[in-house]
Every structure is written in structure tokens, then in C-alpha cells.
């Protein structure tokens, strides 16, 4: 049967899954789904052959039909697909939708999911900040936010079993009506779940509102402690602001603070990681005796369409050395500071899927059908 697929990973780079998919939707579902279903129904009513439906879809913006493209022998990896039919454009235009209706939200709320009892509501899409490593600001551009009255409409649809509201967006503080939204959530008696906040956009009134909504853990993404690396990323906040903010978060009474950092950034050296160690030690002191710090440390992975898509990723031995240096540097801080770092092999697999081409599909198929390790299958496929 025909297979249609649309999600941010596919919008970013559909090639690793191209062998398994008939049609890839590139962009926002609000525009893609009506287009797709309209043509699908026309095909059923008029008894089109499968080939005609695929050709019609390929001729519309937002649809990539892998079967109408071929891969030429490439001197470099990844290989770029080339159209072989006139209906297939050389470049597929991504479709973006205005967020002017009731926003995307959960349909089912359950305690058997990762977000237990939480009703998720999208309040913004895209990102204003354009960080060099970030996929969201590229595949979801331009930045758009949902008006507060539309978000209230979504809250009206929350089922009775919902105990919390999760706000979905890249940087919630960019929403011009965020405080009104949180006040409405508090008025309705819900707890609140929020995603990562940008250091230079958090205010004291916002922290007090979050506390009133029973938020216990906040998340910030400093990414690095090095001014040189921060400039390369595009995060130009004043480092002293991070120290002031962590101290304010602790005094406001939050239980824990999660901090996202990356290792293996382009141009990173050992002294940059030593700066990270020193920064976390200072932040641990500012957090006071009660608030815990959770340090999430992840290797840099190049993402397609970003400014750093062609930057080299650290080799496995280099990643392990970088993580080992940071672990040793933070080892004396005790249980108050928790360091979380995923397996290096998982990061390598992510990189292969992120920047892979159609040869990656053969490794995926081999791994899923033969029960072999994905990285081993990649090596076998060359």
C-alpha cells in the first residue's frame, strides 16, 4: 500500500527513509493534509492509477516523491537525489501555515504515556534565534505564535482526566502573551509543564507565575560556558546573567533546575570544557542547599539545513574523552549535582540518520529485519 509520511525529521532529511516511503510531506500538516486528502479522494473517485497520483502530488509544493528521483554516483556523502520525471521539481518547497486557528493539542490524555495526565498545547512554532546547530528554526520557520484567545479555546477541549497543561514551543518566552496564558492556566487550576527557556528572556514575574502554577523543575539551555563557543552558536547572552538567574530561581523556591550543555562543539578544546566545569561548580553554589542541578550533557550532532550541517562531529574516542573530562571535573559535587550523558553509540546513530542518504536505508532495513546493531549494519553497507 501507499505510505505517506510527514514529521520534522522527514522535512529535515527524508533520504534515510526514502526507500520505505511513497510520499513525504515537507512542511506543516495544516496545509499538507488538505492537499493530500483532496488528491487522494480525486484518485479514488476517478480511478487514477497509482503512478498518476504520485505524479500529481510531486507537481504540488510540499510533496516529495522519492520514486521520481534517482541517485547518481557521488564523489562525496551524502548523495543528492536528482529528478527523473518532469513533474518532480529539483527543489521541493516547504509549506508553512499561519497559526490562526485553535492550536494543535492532545486528543488523548493518559497516565500510561510519558507526559502523564498532561494536555499538550502548541503555542508557537519556529524560533526567532537561529542558533547555528538548531534544526527547529530551519524546518519550522518563520516564527509564529498562537493568539491567547485561541489557546483558551484549546484549553476548553481539555478532557476531565487532564491534571496539567504542557505548553509546546521552542522558546516560550518569545510569546508576547505568555503571562496571560499562564494566568489563565492557573485560574483553571491546572499544573503547568514548560519546555526549555532561554537564559536572556526569563524574568522575575515569569518565575513567580510558574511557581504559582506548581512548576517544580525549570530547564535552561546554556549550551556552553565558553564565550568563544557561544559566539559561534549565536547565543550572545551575558554569562553573568546565567549566574543571576540561577540564584533567582533558587530563591523563588524551585526544587530543581535542568541545564543543557553540549560537548564536541566546532572549535571546542579542553580549556572550553574546563570553563564548563568551573561554571557548573559556581552554579551549584548559587543554587543553595535545597535546589538540585541536573546537567544534561550531549555530544554535538550536525543537523541538515543548519549553519553547522557540514561541521565535523567529534570521533567516538574524542567524545568519550570529552565526557570523561567533564565527569571527573564534576565528581566532587555530590548528589546535589546529577550528570546525565547518553551512550556515545546513540549519538553516532543519530548523526547517521540526521545526515544520511539512501544507503542508510539499507542499513536500517538490515538492522530491523536481521536484529543486527544499526552501526554495524552501516559499516557493512559502506
C-alpha positions as a printed NumPy array, in Angstrom:
array([[  0.   ,   0.   ,   0.   ],
       [  0.933,   3.629,  -0.345],
       [  2.882,   5.191,   2.515],
       [  2.65 ,   8.898,   3.362],
       [  4.938,  10.408,   5.967],
       [  5.273,  13.868,   7.48 ],
       [  7.19 ,  14.984,  10.565],
       [ 10.109,  17.35 ,  11.314],
       [ 12.673,  14.586,  10.754],
       [ 11.258,  13.932,   7.28 ],
       [ 11.127,  17.671,   6.495],
       [ 14.771,  17.963,   7.514],
       [ 16.088,  14.972,   5.554],
       [ 13.793,  12.306,   4.089],
       [ 16.557,  10.35 ,   2.336],
       [ 17.35 ,   7.703,   5.005],
       [ 13.679,   6.635,   4.886],
       [ 13.091,   7.278,   1.169],
       [ 13.187,   3.588,   0.244],
       [ 10.207,   2.883,   2.514],
       [  8.01 ,   5.889,   1.67 ],
       [  5.913,   6.728,  -1.38 ],
       [  5.254,  10.382,  -0.485],
       [  6.969,  12.7  ,   2.001],
       [  5.139,  15.791,   3.231],
       [  7.577,  18.706,   3.602],
       [  6.223,  21.362,   5.961],
       [  3.157,  21.913,   8.121],
       [  0.309,  19.397,   8.275],
       [ -2.318,  22.153,   8.343],
       [ -1.54 ,  22.774,   4.685],
       [ -0.278,  19.363,   3.605],
       [ -3.138,  17.184,   4.846],
       [ -5.962,  19.012,   2.953],
       [ -3.87 ,  18.938,  -0.241],
       [ -3.063,  15.258,   0.155],
       [ -6.577,  14.131,   1.056],
       [ -8.091,  16.176,  -1.787],
       [ -5.927,  14.448,  -4.357],
       [ -6.38 ,  11.057,  -2.681],
       [-10.174,  11.365,  -2.911],
       [ -9.936,  12.536,  -6.527],
       [ -7.812,   9.492,  -7.317],
       [-10.422,   7.191,  -5.746],
       [-13.366,   8.858,  -7.491],
       [-11.721,   8.958, -10.901],
       [ -9.936,   5.621, -10.62 ],
       [ -6.457,   7.036, -11.184],
       [ -3.553,   4.678, -11.357],
       [ -1.05 ,   4.876,  -8.536],
       [  1.578,   6.425, -10.834],
       [ -0.717,   9.324, -11.727],
       [ -1.493,  10.121,  -8.094],
       [  2.22 ,  10.2  ,  -7.255],
       [  2.951,  12.42 , -10.274],
       [  0.142,  14.807,  -9.294],
       [  1.467,  15.031,  -5.745],
       [  5.027,  15.615,  -6.963],
       [  3.799,  18.584,  -9.001],
       [  2.411,  20.289,  -5.879],
       [  4.534,  22.297,  -3.402],
       [  5.279,  20.415,  -0.201],
       [  5.363,  16.862,  -1.596],
       [  8.488,  14.836,  -2.248],
       [  8.006,  11.549,  -4.109],
       [ 11.274,   9.584,  -3.717],
       [ 10.437,   7.177,  -6.547],
       [ 10.641,  10.047,  -9.074],
       [ 14.27 ,  10.755,  -8.161],
       [ 17.473,   8.823,  -8.674],
       [ 20.871,   8.931,  -7.034],
       [ 23.887,   9.488,  -9.219],
       [ 27.254,   8.102,  -8.251],
       [ 28.528,  10.691,  -5.798],
       [ 32.074,  11.722,  -5.032],
       [ 31.003,  12.774,  -1.554],
       [ 28.5  ,  11.574,   1.023],
       [ 25.579,  12.144,   1.2  ],
       [ 24.409,  11.712,  -2.387],
       [ 21.841,  14.239,  -3.653],
       [ 18.699,  12.909,  -5.421],
       [ 18.078,  14.125,  -8.993],
       [ 14.575,  14.224, -10.592],
       [ 13.93 ,  11.835, -13.487],
       [ 10.393,  12.995, -14.32 ],
       [  9.244,  16.453, -15.397],
       [  6.624,  16.538, -12.6  ],
       [  9.347,  16.27 ,  -9.964],
       [ 10.975,  19.61 ,  -9.062],
       [ 14.677,  19.857,  -8.352],
       [ 13.827,  21.564,  -5.059],
       [ 10.644,  20.823,  -3.088],
       [  9.154,  23.934,  -1.485],
       [  8.232,  23.553,   2.162],
       [  4.686,  24.608,   3.094],
       [  4.162,  26.763,   6.193],
       [  0.773,  27.507,   7.741],
       [ -0.401,  30.534,   9.735],
       [ -1.328,  29.577,  13.298],
       [ -4.647,  31.434,  13.201],
       [ -6.976,  28.64 ,  14.344],
       [ -7.422,  26.617,  17.517],
       [ -3.893,  25.298,  18.077],
       [ -2.674,  21.724,  17.822],
       [ -3.338,  19.935,  21.109],
       [ -3.59 ,  16.486,  22.669],
       [ -6.559,  14.326,  21.795],
       [ -5.97 ,  11.607,  24.388],
       [ -4.679,  12.24 ,  27.907],
       [ -3.498,   9.168,  29.792],
       [ -1.381,   8.168,  32.753],
       [  0.175,   5.445,  30.58 ],
       [  2.187,   7.938,  28.485],
       [  5.447,   9.823,  29.029],
       [  3.533,  13.05 ,  29.776],
       [  1.263,  11.541,  32.442],
       [ -2.053,  13.345,  32.803],
       [ -0.797,  16.256,  30.707],
       [ -2.774,  18.059,  27.991],
       [ -0.276,  19.433,  25.452],
       [ -0.982,  22.681,  23.577],
       [  1.227,  24.202,  20.885],
       [  1.532,  27.953,  21.499],
       [  4.258,  28.748,  18.949],
       [  6.138,  27.227,  16.037],
       [  9.609,  28.047,  14.791],
       [ 12.23 ,  30.077,  16.642],
       [ 13.475,  33.672,  16.445],
       [ 17.057,  32.995,  17.453],
       [ 18.61 ,  30.986,  14.606],
       [ 21.3  ,  29.154,  16.594],
       [ 23.932,  27.522,  14.367],
       [ 23.177,  23.946,  15.474],
       [ 19.384,  24.176,  15.74 ],
       [ 17.073,  22.266,  13.427],
       [ 13.812,  23.764,  14.718],
       [ 14.493,  27.287,  13.489],
       [ 15.152,  25.943,   9.977],
       [ 12.439,  23.347,   9.376],
       [  9.728,  25.335,  11.209],
       [ 10.481,  28.857,  10.04 ],
       [  9.172,  31.504,  10.175],
       [  8.424,  32.043,  13.849],
       [  4.665,  32.159,  14.513],
       [  2.661,  32.294,  17.733],
       [ -0.944,  31.435,  18.574],
       [ -3.115,  34.232,  19.97 ],
       [ -4.122,  33.9  ,  23.613],
       [ -7.857,  33.65 ,  22.853],
       [ -7.187,  30.683,  20.544],
       [ -5.211,  28.968,  23.283],
       [ -8.191,  29.408,  25.608],
       [-10.287,  27.568,  23.012],
       [ -7.827,  24.66 ,  23.18 ],
       [ -7.959,  24.649,  26.991],
       [-11.739,  24.327,  26.772],
       [-11.149,  20.993,  24.995],
       [ -9.001,  19.543,  27.795],
       [-10.562,  16.253,  28.988],
       [-11.551,  15.783,  32.619],
       [ -8.593,  13.475,  33.326],
       [ -6.084,  16.238,  32.457],
       [ -4.225,  17.427,  35.539],
       [ -1.582,  19.558,  33.859],
       [ -1.122,  21.698,  30.752],
       [  2.081,  21.364,  28.744],
       [  2.975,  24.371,  26.586],
       [  4.802,  23.402,  23.394],
       [  7.187,  25.812,  21.677],
       [ 10.896,  26.35 ,  21.075],
       [ 11.298,  29.303,  23.455],
       [  8.096,  30.073,  25.327],
       [  9.344,  33.469,  26.478],
       [  9.136,  34.756,  22.903],
       [  5.331,  34.571,  23.044],
       [  4.066,  38.137,  23.616],
       [  1.083,  36.925,  25.677],
       [  2.812,  34.21 ,  27.698],
       [  1.97 ,  35.711,  31.088],
       [ -1.739,  35.964,  30.17 ],
       [ -1.688,  32.308,  29.059],
       [ -0.089,  31.131,  32.303],
       [ -2.522,  33.214,  34.37 ],
       [ -5.429,  31.534,  32.548],
       [ -3.963,  28.081,  33.208],
       [ -3.554,  28.939,  36.901],
       [ -7.142,  30.271,  37.054],
       [ -8.416,  26.925,  35.754],
       [ -6.497,  25.053,  38.446],
       [ -4.05 ,  23.163,  36.23 ],
       [ -0.426,  22.456,  36.929],
       [  1.923,  23.644,  34.181],
       [  4.646,  21.932,  32.174],
       [  7.123,  24.049,  30.224],
       [  9.985,  23.283,  27.865],
       [ 13.479,  24.757,  27.928],
       [ 13.719,  28.537,  28.477],
       [ 16.318,  30.867,  27.01 ],
       [ 18.615,  32.429,  29.63 ],
       [ 18.292,  36.028,  28.427],
       [ 14.47 ,  36.04 ,  28.202],
       [ 13.404,  34.844,  31.68 ],
       [ 12.036,  37.497,  34.078],
       [ 11.194,  37.582,  37.797],
       [  7.407,  37.972,  37.156],
       [  7.506,  34.924,  34.874],
       [  9.249,  32.833,  37.551],
       [  6.614,  33.831,  40.099],
       [  3.827,  32.837,  37.699],
       [  5.48 ,  29.481,  37.007],
       [  5.785,  28.855,  40.726],
       [  2.088,  29.702,  41.188],
       [  1.293,  27.01 ,  38.573],
       [  3.115,  24.416,  40.704],
       [  6.112,  24.1  ,  38.374],
       [  8.834,  22.297,  40.335],
       [ 11.601,  21.966,  37.757],
       [ 12.843,  24.548,  35.261],
       [ 15.099,  23.929,  32.264],
       [ 17.664,  26.291,  30.767],
       [ 19.988,  25.689,  27.812],
       [ 23.336,  27.47 ,  28.311],
       [ 24.895,  25.02 ,  25.753],
       [ 28.443,  26.106,  26.641],
       [ 30.397,  28.138,  29.187],
       [ 32.889,  29.425,  26.618],
       [ 32.284,  32.912,  25.19 ],
       [ 34.066,  31.835,  22.012],
       [ 31.799,  28.833,  21.51 ],
       [ 28.668,  30.777,  22.464],
       [ 29.507,  33.363,  19.8  ],
       [ 29.825,  30.571,  17.245],
       [ 26.464,  29.131,  18.275],
       [ 24.766,  32.518,  18.14 ],
       [ 23.878,  32.657,  21.844],
       [ 25.235,  36.015,  22.936],
       [ 23.767,  36.335,  26.421],
       [ 25.945,  37.884,  29.124],
       [ 27.346,  34.991,  31.154],
       [ 26.775,  36.847,  34.429],
       [ 23.064,  36.791,  33.6  ],
       [ 23.095,  32.981,  33.956],
       [ 24.534,  33.254,  37.466],
       [ 21.961,  35.894,  38.465],
       [ 19.12 ,  33.822,  37.023],
       [ 20.098,  30.582,  38.761],
       [ 20.319,  32.398,  42.079],
       [ 16.887,  33.959,  41.465],
       [ 15.38 ,  30.577,  40.51 ],
       [ 16.707,  29.08 ,  43.752],
       [ 15.338,  31.951,  45.854],
       [ 11.93 ,  31.644,  44.152],
       [ 11.732,  28.119,  45.587],
       [ 12.015,  25.684,  42.67 ],
       [ 13.037,  22.14 ,  43.552],
       [ 15.443,  21.518,  40.683],
       [ 16.991,  23.094,  37.619],
       [ 17.998,  21.198,  34.485],
       [ 20.812,  22.633,  32.366],
       [ 21.506,  21.557,  28.779],
       [ 25.155,  21.6  ,  27.667],
       [ 26.898,  20.209,  24.598],
       [ 30.31 ,  18.618,  24.205],
       [ 32.29 ,  18.405,  20.98 ],
       [ 31.17 ,  21.737,  19.525],
       [ 33.083,  23.007,  16.459],
       [ 36.345,  24.522,  17.662],
       [ 35.996,  23.114,  21.18 ],
       [ 39.163,  22.428,  23.162],
       [ 39.936,  21.058,  26.603],
       [ 40.05 ,  24.522,  28.175],
       [ 36.48 ,  25.177,  26.968],
       [ 35.313,  22.105,  28.852],
       [ 37.241,  23.267,  31.904],
       [ 35.247,  26.507,  31.727],
       [ 32.069,  24.404,  31.747],
       [ 33.253,  22.54 ,  34.837],
       [ 34.043,  25.808,  36.617],
       [ 30.699,  27.298,  35.631],
       [ 28.704,  24.321,  36.949],
       [ 30.614,  24.444,  40.231],
       [ 29.761,  28.118,  40.638],
       [ 26.121,  27.489,  39.729],
       [ 25.951,  24.687,  42.296],
       [ 26.974,  27.19 ,  44.949],
       [ 24.375,  29.726,  43.786],
       [ 21.655,  27.058,  43.802],
       [ 21.799,  26.973,  47.581],
       [ 21.301,  23.963,  49.843],
       [ 17.838,  22.975,  48.589],
       [ 17.725,  23.167,  44.772],
       [ 19.225,  20.278,  42.805],
       [ 21.033,  20.698,  39.49 ],
       [ 20.603,  18.185,  36.667],
       [ 23.252,  18.562,  33.981],
       [ 22.254,  17.067,  30.62 ],
       [ 25.387,  16.694,  28.514],
       [ 25.04 ,  15.687,  24.863],
       [ 27.549,  15.452,  22.013],
       [ 27.163,  17.946,  19.175],
       [ 25.445,  16.291,  16.2  ],
       [ 25.373,  18.119,  12.837],
       [ 21.808,  18.645,  11.605],
       [ 20.76 ,  19.098,   7.965],
       [ 19.814,  22.581,   6.755],
       [ 21.533,  24.261,   9.715],
       [ 24.552,  26.556,   9.567],
       [ 26.653,  23.752,  11.064],
       [ 25.413,  20.881,   8.886],
       [ 28.882,  20.479,   7.323],
       [ 30.842,  20.789,  10.571],
       [ 32.659,  17.674,  11.723],
       [ 31.428,  15.687,  14.666],
       [ 33.971,  14.505,  17.236],
       [ 35.198,  10.957,  16.697],
       [ 33.935,   8.391,  19.248],
       [ 37.225,   8.4  ,  21.166],
       [ 37.185,  12.216,  21.293],
       [ 33.582,  12.258,  22.564],
       [ 34.437,   9.751,  25.282],
       [ 37.493,  11.788,  26.29 ],
       [ 35.437,  14.997,  26.478],
       [ 32.711,  13.356,  28.571],
       [ 35.309,  11.756,  30.837],
       [ 36.983,  15.136,  31.461],
       [ 33.673,  16.729,  32.469],
       [ 32.596,  13.768,  34.638],
       [ 35.886,  13.854,  36.541],
       [ 35.675,  17.617,  36.957],
       [ 32.21 ,  17.436,  38.495],
       [ 32.72 ,  14.26 ,  40.513],
       [ 33.261,  16.052,  43.828],
       [ 29.963,  17.929,  43.86 ],
       [ 27.995,  15.05 ,  45.365],
       [ 24.363,  14.03 ,  44.866],
       [ 23.147,  17.633,  44.6  ],
       [ 24.504,  17.767,  41.033],
       [ 23.434,  14.951,  38.708],
       [ 25.188,  14.476,  35.382],
       [ 23.257,  12.758,  32.592],
       [ 25.006,  11.763,  29.359],
       [ 23.647,   9.309,  26.813],
       [ 25.615,   6.489,  25.155],
       [ 28.117,   7.598,  22.508],
       [ 26.808,   4.937,  20.112],
       [ 23.351,   6.51 ,  20.272],
       [ 24.803,   9.884,  19.225],
       [ 26.585,   8.272,  16.29 ],
       [ 23.341,   6.623,  15.17 ],
       [ 21.567,   9.978,  15.4  ],
       [ 24.253,  11.569,  13.245],
       [ 23.901,   8.845,  10.603],
       [ 20.142,   9.334,  10.444],
       [ 20.481,  13.106,  10.507],
       [ 22.818,  13.415,   7.52 ],
       [ 22.337,  10.047,   5.837],
       [ 21.316,   9.291,   2.264],
       [ 19.613,   6.276,   0.673],
       [ 22.448,   3.943,   1.581],
       [ 21.382,   4.497,   5.202],
       [ 18.041,   2.88 ,   4.356],
       [ 19.775,  -0.408,   3.542],
       [ 21.419,  -0.391,   6.952],
       [ 18.091,   0.418,   8.627],
       [ 16.393,  -2.465,   6.857],
       [ 19.18 ,  -4.87 ,   7.739],
       [ 19.118,  -3.81 ,  11.399],
       [ 15.346,  -4.09 ,  11.794],
       [ 14.834,  -7.348,   9.899],
       [ 18.014,  -9.132,  10.933],
       [ 18.237,  -7.943,  14.514],
       [ 21.748,  -6.599,  13.969],
       [ 23.261,  -3.477,  15.527],
       [ 22.499,  -0.421,  13.376],
       [ 26.066,   0.95 ,  13.458],
       [ 27.457,  -2.438,  12.421],
       [ 24.998,  -2.511,   9.516],
       [ 26.117,   0.973,   8.476],
       [ 29.732,  -0.182,   8.381],
       [ 28.797,  -3.228,   6.292],
       [ 26.848,  -1.05 ,   3.833],
       [ 29.792,   1.302,   3.452]])
